[in-house]
Amino acid sequence: CRRYKNQVVIPVFYEVDPSDVRKQKGSYETAFARYKMEADTSEKFMETVDGWKAALTEAANISGWDSRIYG
């Protein structure tokens, strides 16, 4: 939406470190490893997963809001 429709995007990171999203570490790394195993049989699915990864990296690079709760 940001790139194609010039809409404002404000990423909010709730109880997650934005650098984990940007670098796909932690739970993101685990999930994408699982998707990659599933994608071995489908090139189309792997393209979709690569798109998700790129979108998450782009969103995490936008100056936004970090609403993690520390306690």
SVG drawing of the C-alpha trace seen along z (x, -y; Angstrom):
<svg xmlns="http://www.w3.org/2000/svg" viewBox="-3 -9 22 40">
<polyline fill="none" stroke="black" stroke-width="0.4" points="0.0,0.0 2.8,-2.4 4.7,-1.8 1.8,-1.4 -0.9,-3.6 1.2,-6.2 -0.6,-5.3 0.9,-6.1 2.2,-3.1 2.9,-3.2 4.3,0.1 3.6,1.0 5.7,3.6 3.8,5.1 5.8,7.3 8.4,8.0 11.8,6.5 11.6,4.7 15.1,5.9 13.8,9.5 11.3,8.6 13.8,6.8 16.4,9.6 13.8,12.4 15.4,13.7 13.8,15.5 10.3,16.8 10.4,15.3 13.5,17.3 11.8,20.5 8.6,19.8 10.4,19.0 12.5,22.1 9.4,24.2 7.8,22.4 11.0,23.0 10.8,26.8 7.2,26.8 8.1,24.7 10.7,27.2 7.9,28.8 6.3,25.5 8.3,22.8 5.2,20.5 4.9,20.9 8.6,20.0 8.0,16.9 5.2,16.0 7.3,16.6 10.1,14.4 7.6,11.7 6.5,11.9 10.1,11.7 10.8,8.6 7.6,6.9 8.5,7.5 12.0,6.2 10.6,3.1 8.0,2.5 10.6,2.8 12.8,0.3 10.1,-2.4 10.4,-4.7 7.4,-3.8 6.2,-3.0 7.5,-0.5 4.9,0.4 6.6,3.3 5.6,3.6 8.4,3.9 7.8,5.2"/>
</svg>
